[in-house]
Amino acid sequence: MADDDLLRIGELAKAAGVPIATLKHYLRERLIEPARKTGRTMSWYAPSTVAKVKVIKALQQEHFLPLDVIRESLAGGGAAVDDLSAAAAIARVLEKHTGPKSRSRDELIARGVSPQDLDWLGAAGLARAGKDGRYRGDDLALLATLGAARKAGITPAMLPFSILGEYVAALQRLVEIELSLFRDGVLARAKRDDVPALTTAATELSERLVVLVRRKLLLPTLISPKDPKTSKEKPHAKPARKPRAR
Protein backbone atom coordinates (compact mmCIF):
# COMPACT_ATOMS: atom_id res chain seq x y z
CA MET A 1 0.00 0.00 0.00
CA ALA A 2 1.38 3.40 -0.99
CA ASP A 3 2.09 5.92 1.75
CA ASP A 4 -0.16 8.41 -0.04
CA ASP A 5 -3.15 6.15 0.69
CA LEU A 6 -2.53 6.00 4.44
CA LEU A 7 -4.29 8.25 6.94
CA ARG A 8 -3.07 10.07 10.03
CA ILE A 9 -5.12 9.59 13.17
CA GLY A 10 -6.72 13.03 12.74
CA GLU A 11 -7.71 12.22 9.16
CA LEU A 12 -9.08 8.85 10.27
CA ALA A 13 -11.12 10.50 13.01
CA LYS A 14 -12.61 13.01 10.58
CA ALA A 15 -13.42 10.39 7.93
CA ALA A 16 -15.01 8.02 10.48
CA GLY A 17 -16.87 10.80 12.30
CA VAL A 18 -15.45 10.07 15.76
CA PRO A 19 -13.17 12.00 18.14
CA ILE A 20 -9.48 11.18 18.25
CA ALA A 21 -9.99 10.13 21.88
CA THR A 22 -12.34 7.38 20.66
CA LEU A 23 -9.71 6.08 18.24
CA LYS A 24 -7.10 6.04 21.01
CA HIS A 25 -9.54 4.07 23.15
CA TYR A 26 -10.07 1.58 20.31
CA LEU A 27 -6.28 1.28 20.01
CA ARG A 28 -5.95 0.48 23.71
CA GLU A 29 -8.75 -2.09 23.39
CA ARG A 30 -6.98 -3.64 20.37
CA LEU A 31 -9.98 -3.06 18.09
CA ILE A 32 -7.89 -1.25 15.49
CA GLU A 33 -4.20 -1.08 14.75
CA PRO A 34 -1.99 1.16 12.61
CA ALA A 35 -0.82 -0.04 9.24
CA ARG A 36 2.53 1.65 9.75
CA LYS A 37 4.39 3.47 12.52
CA THR A 38 7.04 6.04 11.64
CA GLY A 39 7.83 7.13 15.15
CA ARG A 40 6.89 6.77 18.78
CA THR A 41 3.85 9.00 18.40
CA MET A 42 3.27 8.93 14.64
CA SER A 43 1.06 6.20 13.17
CA TRP A 44 -0.63 5.75 9.82
CA TYR A 45 -3.85 3.86 9.13
CA ALA A 46 -5.23 2.00 6.14
CA PRO A 47 -8.31 3.57 4.49
CA SER A 48 -10.30 0.38 5.29
CA THR A 49 -10.00 1.32 8.98
CA VAL A 50 -12.62 4.03 8.37
CA ALA A 51 -15.32 1.42 7.67
CA LYS A 52 -14.15 -0.68 10.60
CA VAL A 53 -14.42 2.23 13.03
CA LYS A 54 -17.92 3.07 11.79
CA VAL A 55 -19.08 -0.51 12.27
CA ILE A 56 -17.57 -0.70 15.76
CA LYS A 57 -19.26 2.55 16.73
CA ALA A 58 -22.61 1.40 15.34
CA LEU A 59 -22.45 -1.93 17.17
CA GLN A 60 -21.44 -0.13 20.35
CA GLN A 61 -23.97 2.72 20.30
CA GLU A 62 -26.97 1.29 18.47
CA HIS A 63 -26.88 -2.29 19.73
CA PHE A 64 -25.08 -1.73 23.04
CA LEU A 65 -22.49 -4.42 22.44
CA PRO A 66 -19.51 -4.12 24.82
CA LEU A 67 -16.11 -3.61 23.23
CA ASP A 68 -14.79 -6.98 24.35
CA VAL A 69 -17.67 -8.74 22.56
CA ILE A 70 -17.08 -6.64 19.43
CA ARG A 71 -13.36 -7.43 19.53
CA GLU A 72 -13.99 -11.17 19.88
CA SER A 73 -16.57 -11.10 17.08
CA LEU A 74 -14.24 -9.33 14.67
CA ALA A 75 -11.27 -11.48 15.67
CA GLY A 76 -13.32 -14.67 15.28
CA GLY A 77 -13.84 -13.89 11.62
CA GLY A 78 -10.37 -12.60 11.01
CA ALA A 79 -11.69 -9.02 11.03
CA ALA A 80 -12.04 -9.29 7.27
CA VAL A 81 -13.59 -6.53 5.22
CA ASP A 82 -16.40 -8.94 4.34
CA ASP A 83 -17.19 -9.39 8.02
CA LEU A 84 -17.40 -5.63 8.45
CA SER A 85 -19.67 -5.31 5.42
CA ALA A 86 -21.83 -8.07 6.86
CA ALA A 87 -22.00 -6.34 10.25
CA ALA A 88 -23.03 -3.09 8.61
CA ALA A 89 -25.74 -4.87 6.61
CA ILE A 90 -27.05 -6.61 9.75
CA ALA A 91 -27.17 -3.25 11.52
CA ARG A 92 -29.25 -1.82 8.67
CA VAL A 93 -31.70 -4.75 8.80
CA LEU A 94 -32.12 -4.35 12.56
CA GLU A 95 -32.56 -0.61 12.17
CA LYS A 96 -35.42 -1.17 9.71
CA HIS A 97 -37.46 -2.82 12.46
CA THR A 98 -37.05 0.06 14.89
CA GLY A 99 -39.79 2.65 14.89
CA PRO A 100 -39.62 6.39 15.55
CA LYS A 101 -41.27 6.14 18.98
CA SER A 102 -39.30 6.78 22.14
CA ARG A 103 -40.12 6.83 25.84
CA SER A 104 -38.32 8.18 28.88
CA ARG A 105 -37.88 6.21 32.10
CA ASP A 106 -40.55 8.32 33.83
CA GLU A 107 -42.98 7.74 30.95
CA LEU A 108 -42.43 3.98 31.10
CA ILE A 109 -42.94 3.90 34.86
CA ALA A 110 -46.14 5.94 34.43
CA ARG A 111 -47.29 3.29 31.94
CA GLY A 112 -46.83 0.53 34.49
CA VAL A 113 -43.23 -0.63 34.05
CA SER A 114 -41.66 -1.07 37.47
CA PRO A 115 -38.32 0.62 38.27
CA GLN A 116 -36.97 -2.78 39.37
CA ASP A 117 -37.77 -4.33 36.01
CA LEU A 118 -36.13 -1.42 34.19
CA ASP A 119 -33.02 -1.72 36.34
CA TRP A 120 -32.78 -5.48 35.80
CA LEU A 121 -33.27 -5.24 32.04
CA GLY A 122 -30.72 -2.45 31.84
CA ALA A 123 -28.13 -4.41 33.83
CA ALA A 124 -28.76 -7.41 31.57
CA GLY A 125 -28.19 -5.25 28.48
CA LEU A 126 -31.68 -6.00 27.17
CA ALA A 127 -33.24 -2.54 27.45
CA ARG A 128 -31.08 0.53 27.84
CA ALA A 129 -31.83 4.19 27.31
CA GLY A 130 -29.87 6.17 24.76
CA LYS A 131 -27.65 9.13 25.55
CA ASP A 132 -30.77 11.32 25.65
CA GLY A 133 -32.27 9.13 28.37
CA ARG A 134 -34.98 7.72 26.10
CA TYR A 135 -35.75 4.13 25.15
CA ARG A 136 -36.42 3.35 21.50
CA GLY A 137 -36.21 0.62 18.87
CA ASP A 138 -35.97 -2.99 20.00
CA ASP A 139 -35.36 -1.90 23.61
CA LEU A 140 -38.70 -0.10 23.68
CA ALA A 141 -40.43 -2.96 21.82
CA LEU A 142 -39.15 -5.44 24.42
CA LEU A 143 -40.44 -3.27 27.25
CA ALA A 144 -43.81 -2.90 25.52
CA THR A 145 -44.06 -6.67 24.99
CA LEU A 146 -43.28 -7.45 28.61
CA GLY A 147 -45.55 -4.63 29.76
CA ALA A 148 -48.42 -6.10 27.76
CA ALA A 149 -47.85 -9.42 29.51
CA ARG A 150 -48.13 -7.69 32.88
CA LYS A 151 -51.38 -5.99 31.83
CA ALA A 152 -52.74 -9.35 30.69
CA GLY A 153 -52.33 -10.63 34.23
CA ILE A 154 -48.94 -12.35 34.09
CA THR A 155 -47.57 -11.15 37.41
CA PRO A 156 -43.91 -10.95 38.45
CA ALA A 157 -44.50 -14.02 40.61
CA MET A 158 -45.65 -15.95 37.53
CA LEU A 159 -42.95 -14.67 35.19
CA PRO A 160 -40.06 -12.73 36.74
CA PHE A 161 -38.08 -10.76 34.19
CA SER A 162 -34.97 -12.48 35.48
CA ILE A 163 -36.13 -15.62 33.66
CA LEU A 164 -35.06 -13.83 30.48
CA GLY A 165 -31.54 -14.82 31.41
CA GLU A 166 -32.34 -18.32 30.19
CA TYR A 167 -33.72 -16.86 26.96
CA VAL A 168 -30.58 -14.81 26.47
CA ALA A 169 -28.31 -17.82 27.04
CA ALA A 170 -30.27 -19.97 24.58
CA LEU A 171 -30.47 -17.23 21.94
CA GLN A 172 -26.79 -16.39 22.34
CA ARG A 173 -25.97 -19.96 21.37
CA LEU A 174 -28.37 -19.71 18.42
CA VAL A 175 -26.72 -16.48 17.24
CA GLU A 176 -23.27 -18.08 17.47
CA ILE A 177 -24.47 -21.01 15.34
CA GLU A 178 -26.08 -18.67 12.82
CA LEU A 179 -22.95 -16.57 12.43
CA SER A 180 -20.77 -19.65 12.12
CA LEU A 181 -22.99 -21.08 9.39
CA PHE A 182 -23.15 -17.69 7.68
CA ARG A 183 -19.37 -17.25 7.65
CA ASP A 184 -18.73 -20.80 6.43
CA GLY A 185 -21.64 -20.95 4.00
CA VAL A 186 -22.19 -17.44 2.62
CA LEU A 187 -19.06 -15.36 3.20
CA ALA A 188 -16.76 -18.18 2.13
CA ARG A 189 -18.50 -18.40 -1.26
CA ALA A 190 -19.77 -14.87 -1.92
CA LYS A 191 -18.13 -12.21 -4.03
CA ARG A 192 -17.15 -9.21 -1.95
CA ASP A 193 -19.54 -6.87 -3.77
CA ASP A 194 -22.43 -9.24 -3.06
CA VAL A 195 -21.84 -9.49 0.70
CA PRO A 196 -24.15 -6.62 1.84
CA ALA A 197 -27.12 -7.83 -0.22
CA LEU A 198 -26.61 -11.48 0.77
CA THR A 199 -26.25 -10.52 4.42
CA THR A 200 -29.48 -8.55 4.32
CA ALA A 201 -31.32 -11.49 2.79
CA ALA A 202 -29.77 -13.98 5.23
CA THR A 203 -30.58 -11.82 8.27
CA GLU A 204 -34.22 -11.40 7.25
CA LEU A 205 -34.44 -15.12 6.49
CA SER A 206 -32.98 -15.98 9.88
CA GLU A 207 -35.45 -13.79 11.78
CA ARG A 208 -38.38 -15.30 9.90
CA LEU A 209 -37.13 -18.87 10.32
CA VAL A 210 -36.76 -18.49 14.08
CA VAL A 211 -40.41 -17.43 14.36
CA LEU A 212 -41.71 -20.18 12.07
CA VAL A 213 -39.62 -23.05 13.43
CA ARG A 214 -40.45 -22.10 17.02
CA ARG A 215 -44.13 -22.08 16.07
CA LYS A 216 -43.79 -25.52 14.50
CA LEU A 217 -42.00 -26.97 17.52
CA LEU A 218 -44.13 -25.46 20.28
CA LEU A 219 -47.23 -27.67 20.09
CA PRO A 220 -45.44 -31.01 19.43
CA THR A 221 -43.10 -30.31 22.33
CA LEU A 222 -46.02 -29.43 24.58
CA ILE A 223 -47.96 -32.62 23.91
CA SER A 224 -45.03 -35.02 23.62
CA PRO A 225 -44.55 -37.51 26.47
CA LYS A 226 -41.98 -36.59 29.06
CA ASP A 227 -38.48 -37.87 28.57
CA PRO A 228 -37.83 -40.26 31.45
CA LYS A 229 -34.25 -38.97 31.64
CA THR A 230 -35.42 -35.41 32.31
CA SER A 231 -38.69 -36.09 34.08
CA LYS A 232 -38.65 -35.55 37.80
CA GLU A 233 -41.34 -38.13 38.31
CA LYS A 234 -40.17 -41.45 39.61
CA PRO A 235 -40.79 -44.39 37.29
CA HIS A 236 -43.64 -46.63 38.32
CA ALA A 237 -42.45 -49.67 40.22
CA LYS A 238 -43.24 -53.02 38.71
CA PRO A 239 -45.92 -54.87 40.62
CA ALA A 240 -44.54 -57.57 42.88
CA ARG A 241 -45.08 -61.11 41.71
CA LYS A 242 -47.49 -63.16 43.71
CA PRO A 243 -45.91 -66.20 45.39
CA ARG A 244 -46.77 -69.44 43.72
CA ALA A 245 -49.09 -71.70 45.59
CA ARG A 246 -47.42 -74.85 46.78
N, C-alpha and C positions, 0 to 999 in steps of 0.2 A: 504494500500500500504506500502510495506516495505521501511525503510529508505534507504536501499542499492539501490533501484530503482530510488530515487529522484536525481535531478541534481542541482548543484550550478549554479549561474547565469553565471559564466565563462564557465562552461561545456555546458550550454544551448546555449550560444552565439556561441560556436565552432560548436556544432551539427547542429544549424540552419543556420550557415553561415552568421551571422550578428554581428556587434559590440555590446559590452555591453551597449554603450550609446543608441543604438536603443532599446534594451530591456527595459532600464530605461524609455525611452520615451513612449513605449507601456504600461508600468506600470502606468505612470502618466495619460495616456489616457484611462486607465481601459480596455485595450484590452486583457491583460493577468493578471494573479494573481498567487501568490505563493501557492503551495499546503500546505506548512508548514513554519512557521517562528520560529526560535530558538533563536532569539535575535533581537535587534533593527536594525542591519545591515545585519543579516544573514537570507537568505530565501532559500527555496528549492522548486524545480519545478518538476511537473510530466513529465514523458517522452513524453506524448501526446502533451505537449506544444511546442515541436520541430516542429511538423507538423503544428500546429496552427500559429506559427511565420512565417513559410515558406509561408503559404497561405496568411497571412496578407501582407507580403512583396511583394508577386506576384501581389496581387490585387492593392497594392499601386503603385508599380513601373511600371508594365506592362499595367495596365488598368486605372491608374491615379485616382483611387477612393480615396477620402479624408478619413482620419481616422475616422471621426465621422460617415460617411456612412458605413464603414466597421464594426465599433462597433455596430451600430444599426442592420445591417444585421445579424451579428453573434448572437447578443442578441435576435433578433426576432425568431431565430430558436433554442434558448436555447444553442447556441454555442456547439452543439453536435459534436462528432467526425464525424458522418455521414454528417453533414453540411459541415465540412471542407473537407472531401473527395469529396463531390459534387462540392465545390468551386474549388478544384484543378482540377477536371475533366473538369469543364466548362472552366477553364483557358487553359487547353490543347487543347480543341476544338477550342477556339478562336485563339490560337496560330497557329493552322494548316492553318488558312485562311490568315495568314500574310506572305507576301513574303519577299525575301531577300533584295529588293530594299530599298534605303533610299535617302532622299534629304535634303539638308540644307535649311535654310531660304532664303539665297541669290539665290540658285538654283531655288527655287519655285517662287521667285519674277521674276527672269529672264524668267521663263516659263509662266508668265502672272498672277500669283496670287498676288493680291494687299496686301501691308503691313497692310492695315486696316482690310481686311478680315482675315488675319492670326492672327492679334491681337484679333479680336472678337471671332474667333473660339477657340483661346487659352484660353481667359477669360471664355468662356462657357464650357471649359473642353472637347471640341470635337476634337481638333487637337493640340497636344502639342509635342514639340520636346523632345527627350530623353536627358540624361545627356551629351551626346556628341554633342548636338545641332542639331541633325538630326531627321527628321520625317520618320516614317516607319510604317509598318503594317496597321491597320485600319485607323489610323490618316492620313497616306499618301494616302490611297485609297479614303477616304472622300474628301481630297483636290483635288485629280485627278478627281473625279466624278463631283465636283462643278466647277472645272476648265474647264472640257469638256463642261459643260452647258454654261459657259461664251463664250467659243470659238464658240459654236453653235448659239450664238446671244442672249442668255438670259442675258440681262444687269442687273446691280445692281438695276436699277429703276424697272425692271420687277420682279426680285426675289432677294431682299436683303437677305444676309446670316442670318440676325437677325431673319428672319421668321423661322429659324430652332428651335428657342425657342419653338414654338408650337409643332414641331415634337418631341422635347425632352420631353416635358410635356406629350404628348400622349403616347410615347413609354415607358416613366418611369412608367406610370400606367399599361401598358401592361406587362412590366417586373415584376412588383409587383404581378400581377394576376398570371403570369406564375410560379413564385417562390412559391406562396401560394398553387397553385394546385399541384406543384411538391412535396412540403413538405408533403401535406396532402394525395396525391395519391400515390407517389412513395416511398419517404423516410419512410413513416409510415408503409409500407408493405414489403419493401425490406430487404433482409438479408444484414448485414453490408458488407460482402465481395463482394456483387453484386452492391453496390452503385456506384463505379466509372464507371463500364460498362453501367449501366442503365442511369446514368447522361449523359454520352457521347451520348448515343442513343437519350435521351430526348432533349438534347440541339440541336443536328443536326435536329431532327424532328421539333422542335420549329422554327428554322431558316427557314426551308423549308416551313412550314405551313404559316408563316407570308407572305412570297412571294406569295404563291399560293392563299391564301384567299384574300389578297389585290387585286390580279389580277382578281379574281372572282367578287369582289365587285365594282371594279372601274367603269366598263361600266354601270351596272344597276343603280349605284348611279348617274352617269352622266346624264342618260336619264330619270330618274324618275322625276315625277312632283314635284314641290317645295312644301314643307310642309307649309301650310298657317300660322302655328305658328311661323316658322322661317323666312319666306319670308318677305322681306322689302316692297314688293309691296302691295299697299292698295287693299283690296278686291273690286271687281266691285260693284258699287251701283245698287240696283234693280231699274229697270225703274219705273218711277212714273205712277200710274194708271190714265188713262184718266177719267175725270168726266163724269158721266152718263148724257146723254141727258134727259132733262125733257120734 
